[in-house]
Amino acid sequence: MMDGPGNLPVFPLDRSQSGLQLLHRWIEMGPVAGLNGTLCSYPLEAAFGRVLFACRPDDRHVNFVGLVHGGVGAALIDIVGGAAAMSCLKPGETLLTTDLNVRFLRPVHTGRGELLAEGRVLHHDNRKVVADVCVRLGTEIVVMGTAGVSIRPPAPGL
């Protein structure tokens, strides 16, 4: 099924799969519709407790002074931290971001290359995951932060 500008496919959620299985399917699909499609971000690698995403900001992502808007970096902390947490989910579980901490280290100009965002789980129990995220442009860290995520049990009947 296609949706939105650029006709990116909609990711079909299958609650019978684990979070890691869903991430591997997403990697196979490539860019999908929704916020990730708008940000030009998508997963490249996924393992239990670790993910790697690419983001290709363009002129749609700049602020009034011509830099990539800080909201892109904040969204990447949320998305990539959530995906790292997702890698730990059992079938039927879902997640919800509860808190974000974002630190902007360097400005980002468009046309300078692809951003790579790596998320790693720092804490995981049955109710909460905390993930650390570093966003790099080449070898330089441009944004870093953490995402706290609540794990929600499967809905009855699923």
BARO-878480 format. One record per residue (C-alpha): residue in three letters; x, y, z. Coordinates in steps of 0.5 Angstrom, whole numbers. Example, Ala and Ser with C-alpha at 12.3 -4.5 7.8 and 13.67 -1.06 7.14 Angstrom:
2
NODE:ALA:25:-9:16
NODE:SER:27:-2:14
# end
This chain:
158
NODE:MET:0:0:0
NODE:MET:3:7:-2
NODE:ASP:2:13:2
NODE:GLY:4:21:2
NODE:PRO:9:25:-2
NODE:GLY:14:21:-6
NODE:ASN:9:15:-6
NODE:LEU:13:11:0
NODE:PRO:10:5:2
NODE:VAL:6:4:9
NODE:PHE:9:0:14
NODE:PRO:5:-6:15
NODE:LEU:5:-7:23
NODE:ASP:4:-15:25
NODE:ARG:3:-16:32
NODE:SER:5:-23:32
NODE:GLN:12:-21:30
NODE:SER:18:-19:35
NODE:GLY:20:-12:35
NODE:LEU:27:-14:32
NODE:GLN:23:-18:27
NODE:LEU:19:-12:25
NODE:LEU:26:-8:25
NODE:HIS:29:-13:20
NODE:ARG:23:-13:15
NODE:TRP:23:-5:15
NODE:ILE:30:-5:13
NODE:GLU:28:-10:7
NODE:MET:23:-5:5
NODE:GLY:27:1:6
NODE:PRO:24:8:7
NODE:VAL:17:8:9
NODE:ALA:11:13:9
NODE:GLY:10:17:16
NODE:LEU:15:22:20
NODE:ASN:21:17:18
NODE:GLY:19:18:10
NODE:THR:18:26:12
NODE:LEU:25:26:15
NODE:CYS:28:22:10
NODE:SER:30:17:15
NODE:TYR:31:9:15
NODE:PRO:34:3:19
NODE:LEU:40:0:16
NODE:GLU:42:-5:22
NODE:ALA:38:-8:28
NODE:ALA:40:-13:33
NODE:PHE:38:-14:40
NODE:GLY:39:-7:44
NODE:ARG:42:-4:38
NODE:VAL:40:0:31
NODE:LEU:43:4:26
NODE:PHE:39:9:22
NODE:ALA:41:14:16
NODE:CYS:38:21:15
NODE:ARG:39:25:9
NODE:PRO:36:32:11
NODE:ASP:35:36:5
NODE:ASP:32:43:4
NODE:ARG:25:42:7
NODE:HIS:29:41:13
NODE:VAL:32:47:14
NODE:ASN:31:53:19
NODE:PHE:31:61:17
NODE:VAL:38:61:18
NODE:GLY:40:55:13
NODE:LEU:42:50:18
NODE:VAL:38:43:19
NODE:HIS:33:45:24
NODE:GLY:34:42:31
NODE:GLY:27:39:31
NODE:VAL:30:34:26
NODE:GLY:36:32:31
NODE:ALA:31:31:37
NODE:ALA:26:27:32
NODE:LEU:32:22:31
NODE:ILE:34:22:38
NODE:ASP:26:20:39
NODE:ILE:26:15:33
NODE:VAL:32:12:34
NODE:GLY:32:11:41
NODE:GLY:25:8:40
NODE:ALA:27:3:35
NODE:ALA:33:1:40
NODE:ALA:28:0:45
NODE:MET:23:-4:40
NODE:SER:29:-9:38
NODE:CYS:27:-12:45
NODE:LEU:20:-12:45
NODE:LYS:16:-19:45
NODE:PRO:11:-20:40
NODE:GLY:5:-16:41
NODE:GLU:8:-11:46
NODE:THR:8:-4:44
NODE:LEU:12:2:46
NODE:LEU:11:9:48
NODE:THR:16:15:49
NODE:THR:16:18:56
NODE:ASP:22:22:56
NODE:LEU:27:25:51
NODE:ASN:34:29:53
NODE:VAL:37:32:47
NODE:ARG:44:36:47
NODE:PHE:46:39:40
NODE:LEU:53:39:39
NODE:ARG:55:42:32
NODE:PRO:50:45:27
NODE:VAL:49:41:21
NODE:HIS:48:44:14
NODE:THR:45:40:8
NODE:GLY:49:37:2
NODE:ARG:54:35:7
NODE:GLY:53:28:7
NODE:GLU:48:23:11
NODE:LEU:47:23:18
NODE:LEU:48:16:22
NODE:ALA:44:15:28
NODE:GLU:46:10:33
NODE:GLY:42:7:38
NODE:ARG:44:3:44
NODE:VAL:40:0:50
NODE:LEU:43:2:57
NODE:HIS:37:-1:61
NODE:HIS:32:-6:60
NODE:ASP:26:-9:64
NODE:ASN:19:-11:63
NODE:ARG:16:-4:64
NODE:LYS:22:1:61
NODE:VAL:27:2:56
NODE:VAL:33:7:56
NODE:ALA:37:8:50
NODE:ASP:43:12:48
NODE:VAL:43:16:41
NODE:CYS:49:19:38
NODE:VAL:48:22:31
NODE:ARG:54:23:27
NODE:LEU:56:27:21
NODE:GLY:62:23:18
NODE:THR:66:22:24
NODE:GLU:63:28:28
NODE:ILE:58:27:33
NODE:VAL:53:33:32
NODE:VAL:47:31:36
NODE:MET:47:26:42
NODE:GLY:41:24:47
NODE:THR:37:19:51
NODE:ALA:30:17:50
NODE:GLY:26:13:55
NODE:VAL:21:9:53
NODE:SER:15:5:56
NODE:ILE:13:-2:54
NODE:ARG:6:-3:54
NODE:PRO:4:-11:54
NODE:PRO:0:-14:49
NODE:ALA:-8:-12:48
NODE:PRO:-13:-17:50
NODE:GLY:-14:-22:44
NODE:LEU:-8:-21:40
# end
